[in-house]
C-alpha cells in the first residue's frame, strides 16, 4: 500500500483529501507540526507528498528543498496559485507535478496514480554510457571520473531519453512526451527548468556541455 503525506494547513481540505484517498486504498498521514515538516517526512517515509505552497512558518518551496537534500520522493504541489511563475518555481525547487485548487478529486487521484507509476515502475535495471559518463537507471546515479551524483525521477527520465538517442537530436515535443507520459500539459518553461536543473547537477561532478541545445529543434548528447 502506498503512503501519501499531505502537507496542507487547512484542516478541512486536508481531512477531505485524507478521507477520499483512503477510499482509494492509500495509507494517508497529515502533517501535525508545520515547524518540523521535514522531521515528520523522515519519520513517516511516504511514497508521495502533496505539498501546499502557503504554509505556517516556512512555505512549500522551503520544505521541498529540504526533502530534496535526502530524498527523491515524488512531490505533487496543490495550490490556489495559478500563475506560471509559481508553477515554474515549484518544479524548479524539485516538485514533480502541480495541481491548481480547486481541483476535481477524481482527477487528483489519477494524477497521483500516474506519478506513482512513473516513479516506482520506472525501468528495469540497466546502465547507460556515453563519453565516460555512466548512468545507472536503477539507482538514478550518474558517475564520472570517480564522482557520483543522484538525480530526481524527472531528471533521470530526461537523461535516459537523451542517452537512448545519443548523437541524435531529440525534439522538444518528443522529450516532453517521454518525460511526462502525456499525463498533463507541459509548457516550454517547464521543460527548460528541468533541463537546466539537470545540466547544473552534471556540472557539479565535472560533466560540462554534455547536453547540447539545437535551437528550434530540441536537445542532443
Order of alpha helices (4+ residues) and beta strands (2+ residues): beta-alpha-beta-alpha-beta-alpha-beta-alpha-beta-alpha-beta-beta-beta-beta-alpha-beta-alpha-alpha-beta-beta
